């Protein structure tokens, strides 16, 4: 029993370290990427002058390779965050035993970090994709590839987030937030999911165009 408790503690500590690094990295990328509202304004005036941050690739590079981050790396990070979310969410447990207050506190803190990282990555992906779509120097074939691949990846990930909350997570269902006639008020009450509503709208736009 002592060995098991020690192993659980080590695993929880490792998860916390990974989440701390991921939160810092995604926050830095969000600072470096153009603001979404700025891009919408640029669309009406002049083209955004900042160089893209992400390589237009949807594959995961091998460990040790050098190069800029890609769409594949960030969507892979989102999938990893979704797996961790299902693991640490204190409202989702497969055992009838209630977690003690310390375990629940750690789980709540880790969930906040995961949602923070997910929102940052989604923000960066939307910003960078919009920048590519606006760039007249990018070929229509590459833009079509971006729309198809990123749209399908984000749709799958956001549906996973939705399923997690629908099955017992502590936040409201995303589909209810989207379909309700009073969705604006619902989003304001639950800012944690508000930006994911924008993500759904962006994905729909990618796949329908």
SERO-4910 file (N, C-alpha, C, O; in steps of 0.05 Angstrom, whole numbers):
BEGIN
 pado doro    nc1    nc2    nc3   cac1   cac2   cac3    cc1    cc2    cc3    oc1    oc2    oc3
  Unk    A     17    -24      0      0      0      0     17     25      0     12     44    -14
  Unk    A     39     25     16     57     48     17     70     53    -10     73     75    -19
  Unk    A     78     31    -23     90     33    -50     70     45    -70     78     62    -86
  Unk    A     45     36    -68     25     46    -87     20     76    -82     18     91   -101
  Unk    A     17     84    -57     13    112    -51     36    129    -60     32    151    -70
  Unk    A     60    119    -57     84    133    -66     84    136    -96     90    158   -107
  Unk    A     76    115   -110     76    115   -139     55    135   -149     60    150   -168
  Unk    A     31    135   -136     10    154   -144     20    183   -140     15    200   -156
  Unk    A     34    188   -117     44    214   -111     64    223   -132     64    246   -141
  Unk    A     82    205   -141    102    212   -161     88    218   -188     95    237   -201
  Unk    A     68    202   -195     54    207   -220     40    234   -219     41    248   -239
  Unk    A     27    240   -197     13    266   -195     33    289   -196     28    310   -208
  Unk    A     57    285   -184     77    306   -186     87    310   -214     92    332   -223
  Unk    A     91    287   -228    100    289   -256     79    303   -273     86    320   -291
  Unk    A     54    297   -269     33    310   -284     33    340   -279     30    356   -297
  Unk    A     37    348   -254     37    376   -247     60    391   -260     57    414   -270
  Unk    A     83    378   -262    106    390   -275    101    394   -305    107    415   -317
  Unk    A     90    373   -318     84    375   -346     64    397   -351     66    412   -370
  Unk    A     43    398   -335     22    419   -338     33    447   -334     25    465   -348
  Unk    A     52    450   -315     64    476   -311     80    485   -335     78    508   -344
  Unk    A     96    467   -346    111    473   -370     93    479   -394     98    498   -409
  Unk    A     73    463   -397     54    467   -420     39    493   -417     35    507   -437
  Unk    A     31    500   -393     17    525   -389     35    549   -396     26    568   -409
  Unk    A     60    548   -387     79    570   -393     84    572   -423     85    594   -434
  Unk    A     89    549   -436     95    550   -465     71    560   -481     75    576   -500
  Unk    A     47    550   -475     24    559   -490     17    588   -485      8    602   -503
  Unk    A     22    597   -461     18    626   -455     37    643   -471     30    665   -481
  Unk    A     62    634   -474     82    648   -489     74    649   -519     76    670   -532
  Unk    A     65    627   -530     56    626   -558     32    645   -562     30    658   -583
  Unk    A     14    646   -542     -9    663   -545     -1    693   -546    -13    709   -560
  Unk    A     19    699   -530     29    727   -531     42    734   -558     39    756   -567
  Unk    A     55    714   -570     70    719   -595     52    719   -619     59    730   -640
  Unk    A     28    707   -618     11    705   -641     -6    730   -643    -13    742   -622
  Unk    A    -14    738   -667    -32    761   -670    -58    757   -656    -69    735   -655
  Unk    A    -69    778   -645    -96    777   -633   -117    771   -653   -116    781   -676
  Unk    A   -137    755   -646   -158    748   -664   -173    773   -674   -179    775   -697
  Unk    A   -180    791   -655   -194    815   -663   -177    832   -682   -187    845   -700
  Unk    A   -150    833   -677   -132    848   -695   -133    836   -723   -133    851   -742
  Unk    A   -134    810   -725   -135    797   -751   -160    804   -766   -160    808   -790
  Unk    A   -183    805   -751   -208    812   -764   -207    840   -774   -219    846   -795
  Unk    A   -194    858   -759   -191    886   -769   -173    887   -793   -178    902   -812
  Unk    A   -151    871   -792   -132    871   -814   -145    862   -840   -138    871   -862
  Unk    A   -165    844   -837   -178    834   -861   -193    856   -876   -197    855   -900
  Unk    A   -200    877   -861   -214    899   -873   -195    921   -883   -204    939   -897
  Unk    A   -170    919   -876   -151    940   -883   -128    928   -898   -129    923   -922
  Unk    A   -105    924   -884    -81    914   -896    -76    886   -885    -85    879   -864
  Unk    A    -60    871   -900    -54    843   -892    -35    843   -868    -18    860   -865
  Unk    A    -39    824   -850    -22    822   -826      7    817   -834     13    801   -851
  Unk    A     25    833   -821     53    832   -830     70    812   -814     93    808   -821
  Unk    A     59    801   -792     75    782   -776     78    756   -791     59    745   -803
  Unk    A    102    745   -789    107    718   -801     93    697   -785     91    699   -760
  Unk    A     83    676   -798     70    654   -783     89    641   -763    112    637   -768
  Unk    A     77    633   -741     93    619   -720     94    589   -725    113    575   -718
  Unk    A     73    578   -738     70    549   -741     77    539   -769     70    552   -789
  Unk    A     91    517   -770     95    503   -795     70    490   -805     55    479   -789
  Unk    A     65    492   -831     40    481   -842     42    451   -845     43    441   -868
  Unk    A     42    437   -823     45    408   -822     27    396   -801     24    408   -780
  Unk    A     16    373   -807     -2    360   -787      8    334   -778     -6    317   -767
  Unk    A     34    329   -782     47    305   -772     63    312   -747     71    335   -743
  Unk    A     68    292   -730     84    296   -706    113    289   -712    119    267   -719
  Unk    A    131    308   -709    159    303   -715    172    284   -695    162    282   -672
  Unk    A    193    270   -702    206    252   -684    220    267   -661    226    291   -664
  Unk    A    224    254   -639    237    267   -616    265    275   -623    280    261   -637
  Unk    A    273    299   -614    300    309   -619    302    325   -645    323    337   -650
  Unk    A    281    326   -661    282    342   -685    280    371   -679    267    379   -660
  Unk    A    292    388   -695    291    417   -692    274    430   -713    271    419   -735
  Unk    A    262    452   -706    245    466   -725    223    480   -710    219    476   -686
  Unk    A    207    497   -724    186    511   -711    163    493   -703    160    471   -714
  Unk    A    147    501   -684    123    484   -677    104    483   -701    104    501   -718
  Unk    A     89    462   -702     70    458   -725     42    455   -715     37    452   -691
  Unk    A     23    455   -733     -5    450   -726     -8    422   -715    -23    418   -696
  Unk    A      8    403   -725      6    376   -715     15    374   -686      4    359   -671
  Unk    A     36    388   -679     46    388   -652     25    399   -633     20    387   -611
  Unk    A     13    421   -640     -6    434   -622    -32    418   -620    -43    416   -598
  Unk    A    -42    407   -642    -66    390   -639    -59    365   -623    -77    354   -609
  Unk    A    -35    354   -626    -26    332   -609    -26    339   -580    -34    323   -563
  Unk    A    -17    363   -573    -17    373   -546    -46    375   -535    -51    368   -512
  Unk    A    -64    384   -552    -92    385   -544   -104    358   -538   -118    354   -518
  Unk    A    -97    338   -554   -106    311   -549    -94    300   -523   -108    286   -507
  Unk    A    -69    307   -518    -57    299   -492    -70    312   -469    -74    299   -448
  Unk    A    -77    337   -472    -92    352   -450   -119    339   -445   -127    337   -422
  Unk    A   -132    331   -466   -158    318   -463   -156    292   -447   -173    286   -431
  Unk    A   -135    276   -453   -131    251   -438   -125    258   -408   -136    244   -391
  Unk    A   -109    278   -403   -104    286   -376   -129    296   -362   -133    291   -338
  Unk    A   -145    311   -377   -170    322   -365   -188    299   -355   -199    301   -334
  Unk    A   -190    278   -371   -206    256   -363   -194    241   -339   -208    228   -324
  Unk    A   -168    244   -335   -154    231   -313   -157    246   -287   -160    234   -266
  Unk    A   -155    272   -288   -152    288   -263   -178    302   -255   -180    312   -232
  Unk    A   -198    302   -272   -223    316   -265   -235    304   -240   -243    281   -241
  Unk    A   -237    318   -218   -247    307   -193   -276    299   -194   -286    285   -177
  Unk    A   -291    309   -214   -319    302   -216   -324    277   -232   -346    268   -235
  Unk    A   -302    265   -241   -304    240   -257   -287    218   -244   -263    220   -246
  Unk    A   -299    199   -232   -285    178   -219   -298    151   -224   -323    150   -224
  Unk    A   -283    130   -227   -294    104   -232   -298     88   -207   -307     65   -208
  Unk    A   -291     99   -184   -294     85   -159   -314     99   -141   -317    124   -143
  Unk    A   -328     85   -124   -348     98   -106   -335    114    -84   -349    129    -70
  Unk    A   -310    110    -80   -296    124    -58   -292    153    -65   -280    159    -86
  Unk    A   -300    171    -48   -296    200    -53   -267    207    -47   -256    198    -27
  Unk    A   -255    224    -64   -228    233    -59   -226    250    -34   -245    265    -28
  Unk    A   -204    249    -20   -200    266      3   -197    295     -6   -193    300    -30
  Unk    A   -197    314     13   -196    342      6   -170    350     -9   -170    366    -27
  Unk    A   -148    337     -1   -122    343    -13   -122    334    -42   -113    348    -60
  Unk    A   -131    309    -47   -132    298    -74   -150    315    -91   -144    320   -114
  Unk    A   -173    322    -81   -192    338    -96   -181    366   -103   -185    376   -125
  Unk    A   -166    378    -84   -154    404    -89   -133    402   -111   -132    419   -128
  Unk    A   -116    381   -111    -96    377   -131   -110    373   -158   -101    384   -179
  Unk    A   -131    357   -159   -145    352   -184   -158    377   -195   -157    381   -219
  Unk    A   -169    393   -178   -181    418   -187   -160    437   -198   -165    450   -219
  Unk    A   -137    439   -185   -116    456   -195   -105    446   -222   -101    462   -240
  Unk    A   -102    420   -225    -92    409   -250   -113    413   -272   -105    418   -295
  Unk    A   -138    410   -266   -159    415   -286   -158    444   -296   -161    449   -320
  Unk    A   -154    462   -278   -152    490   -286   -129    495   -304   -131    510   -324
  Unk    A   -106    482   -298    -83    485   -316    -88    473   -343    -80    484   -364
  Unk    A   -102    450   -344   -108    437   -369   -126    454   -386   -122    458   -410
  Unk    A   -147    465   -374   -166    482   -389   -152    508   -398   -158    518   -420
  Unk    A   -133    518   -382   -118    541   -390   -101    535   -415   -100    551   -433
  Unk    A    -87    512   -414    -71    504   -437    -88    499   -462    -80    508   -484
  Unk    A   -110    486   -458   -128    481   -481   -138    507   -494   -138    509   -519
  Unk    A   -145    526   -478   -155    551   -489   -132    566   -503   -137    577   -524
  Unk    A   -108    566   -491    -86    579   -504    -79    567   -531    -75    581   -551
  Unk    A    -79    540   -532    -72    527   -557    -94    532   -578    -87    537   -601
  Unk    A   -119    531   -570   -141    537   -589   -139    565   -599   -143    570   -623
  Unk    A   -132    584   -582   -129    612   -590   -107    614   -611   -110    627   -632
  Unk    A    -84    601   -606    -61    603   -624    -68    590   -651    -62    601   -672
  Unk    A    -82    568   -651    -89    554   -676   -109    571   -692   -106    573   -716
  Unk    A   -128    583   -679   -147    600   -693   -133    624   -705   -137    631   -729
  Unk    A   -116    637   -690   -101    660   -699    -83    654   -722    -83    668   -743
  Unk    A    -68    633   -719    -49    625   -741    -63    616   -766    -54    622   -788
  Unk    A    -85    601   -763   -100    592   -786   -112    615   -801   -112    616   -825
  Unk    A   -124    634   -786   -136    657   -799   -115    674   -813   -120    685   -835
  Unk    A    -91    675   -802    -69    690   -815    -61    677   -841    -56    690   -861
  Unk    A    -61    650   -842    -54    636   -866    -76    640   -887    -70    644   -911
  Unk    A   -101    638   -879   -123    641   -897   -124    669   -910   -132    672   -933
  Unk    A   -115    689   -895   -114    716   -905    -90    722   -923    -90    742   -937
  Unk    A    -70    704   -923    -45    709   -937    -49    703   -967    -53    680   -974
  Unk    A    -46    723   -984    -49    719  -1013    -26    704  -1025    -28    694  -1047
  Unk    A     -4    701  -1010     19    686  -1020     17    656  -1016     33    641  -1027
  Unk    A     -3    647  -1001     -7    619   -996    -25    608  -1018    -46    620  -1025
  Unk    A    -18    586  -1030    -33    574  -1052    -61    564  -1042    -63    556  -1019
  Unk    A    -81    565  -1060   -107    554  -1052   -106    525  -1043   -122    517  -1025
  Unk    A    -89    509  -1055    -87    481  -1047    -77    479  -1018    -88    462  -1003
  Unk    A    -58    495  -1010    -49    494   -982    -70    504   -963    -73    493   -941
  Unk    A    -85    524   -971   -107    534   -953   -129    513   -951   -140    509   -929
  Unk    A   -135    499   -972   -155    478   -971   -145    455   -953   -161    445   -937
  Unk    A   -120    449   -955   -108    428   -937   -110    436   -908   -117    420   -891
  Unk    A   -104    462   -903   -106    472   -875   -135    471   -865   -140    461   -843
  Unk    A   -153    480   -881   -182    479   -873   -191    451   -867   -204    446   -846
  Unk    A   -185    432   -884   -194    405   -881   -181    392   -856   -195    380   -840
  Unk    A   -154    393   -855   -140    378   -834   -145    391   -806   -152    377   -787
  Unk    A   -142    417   -805   -146    430   -779   -175    429   -770   -181    425   -747
  Unk    A   -194    432   -789   -222    431   -783   -229    404   -771   -244    403   -751
  Unk    A   -220    382   -783   -227    356   -774   -214    350   -747   -226    337   -729
  Unk    A   -189    358   -743   -175    354   -718   -189    368   -695   -194    357   -674
  Unk    A   -194    394   -699   -207    410   -678   -236    400   -672   -245    400   -649
  Unk    A   -250    392   -693   -277    382   -689   -276    357   -670   -292    355   -652
  Unk    A   -257    339   -676   -255    315   -659   -247    322   -630   -258    310   -611
  Unk    A   -229    341   -627   -220    348   -600   -242    362   -584   -246    356   -561
  Unk    A   -255    381   -597   -276    396   -583   -300    378   -576   -313    381   -556
  Unk    A   -305    358   -593   -326    339   -587   -318    322   -563   -335    314   -547
  Unk    A   -292    317   -561   -282    302   -537   -286    318   -512   -293    307   -491
  Unk    A   -280    344   -513   -284    361   -490   -314    361   -482   -321    360   -459
  Unk    A   -331    363   -503   -360    363   -498   -369    337   -485   -384    338   -466
  Unk    A   -359    314   -495   -367    289   -483   -359    286   -454   -373    275   -438
  Unk    A   -335    297   -448   -325    296   -421   -344    310   -402   -351    299   -381
  Unk    A   -352    334   -408   -369    349   -391   -398    338   -390   -411    339   -370
  Unk    A   -406    326   -413   -433    315   -414   -435    290   -396   -457    285   -385
  Unk    A   -413    276   -393   -414    251   -377   -409    255   -348   -407    236   -332
  Unk    A   -406    281   -339   -403    285   -311   -383    305   -303   -376    307   -279
  Unk    A   -372    320   -322   -352    341   -315   -366    363   -300   -391    364   -298
  Unk    A   -350    381   -289   -361    402   -272   -371    426   -288   -381    445   -276
  Unk    A   -367    427   -315   -375    449   -331   -399    441   -348   -403    417   -352
  Unk    A   -415    460   -359   -438    453   -374   -431    441   -401   -408    444   -410
  Unk    A   -450    428   -414   -445    416   -440   -441    438   -461   -455    458   -461
  Unk    A   -422    433   -479   -417    453   -500   -440    454   -520   -446    475   -530
  Unk    A   -452    431   -526   -473    431   -546   -498    446   -535   -512    460   -550
  Unk    A   -503    444   -509   -525    459   -498   -518    489   -499   -535    506   -504
  Unk    A   -493    495   -493   -485    523   -494   -489    535   -522   -496    558   -525
  Unk    A   -484    518   -543   -486    527   -570   -515    529   -579   -522    547   -594
  Unk    A   -531    510   -572   -558    508   -583   -579    524   -568   -600    530   -578
  Unk    A   -574    530   -543   -594    544   -527   -600    572   -538   -581    586   -547
  Unk    A   -625    580   -537   -632    606   -546   -620    628   -529   -617    651   -537
  Unk    A   -614    621   -503   -602    640   -485   -573    634   -482   -561    637   -460
  Unk    A   -559    625   -504   -532    616   -502   -513    638   -493   -494    633   -479
  Unk    A   -518    663   -501   -500    685   -494   -499    687   -464   -477    691   -453
  Unk    A   -522    686   -450   -522    688   -421   -508    665   -409   -494    668   -389
  Unk    A   -512    641   -420   -500    617   -409   -469    619   -411   -455    611   -392
  Unk    A   -459    629   -434   -431    631   -437   -419    651   -417   -398    647   -406
  Unk    A   -434    673   -412   -424    693   -393   -422    681   -365   -404    688   -350
  Unk    A   -441    663   -358   -441    651   -332   -418    630   -330   -409    625   -308
  Unk    A   -409    619   -352   -388    599   -352   -366    607   -372   -364    595   -393
  Unk    A   -350    626   -364   -329    636   -382   -309    614   -390   -295    617   -410
  Unk    A   -307    593   -373   -288    572   -379   -294    559   -406   -276    549   -420
  Unk    A   -320    558   -414   -328    546   -439   -334    566   -461   -339    559   -484
  Unk    A   -334    592   -454   -341    612   -473   -323    612   -498   -333    615   -520
  Unk    A   -297    609   -494   -279    610   -517   -282    585   -534   -277    586   -558
  Unk    A   -290    563   -522   -293    539   -537   -318    541   -556   -318    528   -577
  Unk    A   -337    558   -549   -359    563   -567   -349    577   -592   -357    570   -614
  Unk    A   -330    596   -589   -317    608   -612   -302    588   -628   -303    589   -653
  Unk    A   -289    569   -615   -275    547   -629   -294    531   -646   -287    524   -669
  Unk    A   -318    524   -635   -338    510   -651   -346    526   -676   -347    514   -698
  Unk    A   -351    551   -672   -359    568   -695   -337    569   -716   -342    569   -740
  Unk    A   -312    571   -707   -289    572   -725   -286    546   -741   -281    547   -765
  Unk    A   -290    524   -727   -288    498   -740   -310    495   -761   -304    485   -784
  Unk    A   -334    503   -755   -356    502   -774   -349    518   -799   -355    510   -821
  Unk    A   -338    541   -794   -330    558   -817   -308    546   -834   -309    547   -858
  Unk    A   -289    533   -821   -268    519   -836   -278    497   -854   -270    495   -877
  Unk    A   -297    482   -843   -306    458   -857   -328    464   -878   -332    449   -897
  Unk    A   -341    487   -875   -362    494   -894   -353    510   -917   -366    512   -938
  Unk    A   -329    522   -915   -319    539   -936   -304    523   -957   -295    534   -977
***
